[in-house]
Amino acid sequence: MNLMNCDISRVLFDEQQIQARIKEIGQMIDKDYEGKEPVIIGILKGGFIFMSDLVRSISLHLEIDFMAISSYGAGTSSSGVVKIRKDIDIPLENRDVIIVEDIVDSGLSLQYIKDYIWKHKPASVRTCILLNKPEAHKTEMEFDYVCFEVGNEFVVGYGLDYGERYRNLPYIGILKEECYS
């Protein structure tokens, strides 16, 4: 038995639901980028599992790169201060870019990333989000591809963490409050 399961109050999306939705998103990207070779930029660390499954669901030629940012620290809500920990390596000028993010809470981090990517003069920038938390948004945001919407609970699993723990859960669940309070 996985001991981490005891820290989860409720599973929101199981493995099968996640994989089915990612397959749908991959098909949408295939259609939207037919004849193109997009650059997929995964936001580390939380987005690495999602991105891995997503790129395998896309049948187009593509390039991948990563950015690492921080805005959380060890807390349960975004600090609002974004720091780049790992920058992109691929030239983006005149390229079609898809930013792959695990979760959008306030929206401030993703807005920072989009603004930063636009400075590299790509042809286009789209966003692919695993989880959207509309109740937590502090800025108006639109996303091109969204797998799931969640409430304002603290979620972990499938790449999402609390204090670097729970990323390896194969599902997305709500962390019991006593685990972080």
HELIX and SHEET records of a PDB file:
HELIX    1   1 LEU A    3  ASP A    7  5                                   5    
HELIX    2   2 GLU A   15  ASP A   32  1                                  18    
HELIX    3   3 PHE A   48  SER A   57  1                                  10    
HELIX    4   4 LEU A  108  TRP A  118  1                                  11    
HELIX    5   5 PRO A  134  ALA A  136  5                                   3    
HELIX    6   6 GLU A  177  CYS A  179  5                                   3    
SHEET    1   A 3 ILE A   8  PHE A  13  0                                        
SHEET    2   A 3 ILE A 172  LEU A 175 -1                                        
SHEET    3   A 3 VAL A 155  VAL A 156 -1                                        
SHEET    1   B 6 LYS A  83  LYS A  86  0                                        
SHEET    2   B 6 GLU A  63  SER A  70 -1                                        
SHEET    3   B 6 VAL A  39  LEU A  44  1                                        
SHEET    4   B 6 ASP A  96  VAL A 104  1                                        
SHEET    5   B 6 SER A 124  ASN A 132  1                                        
SHEET    6   B 6 TYR A 145  GLU A 149  1                                        
END                                                                             
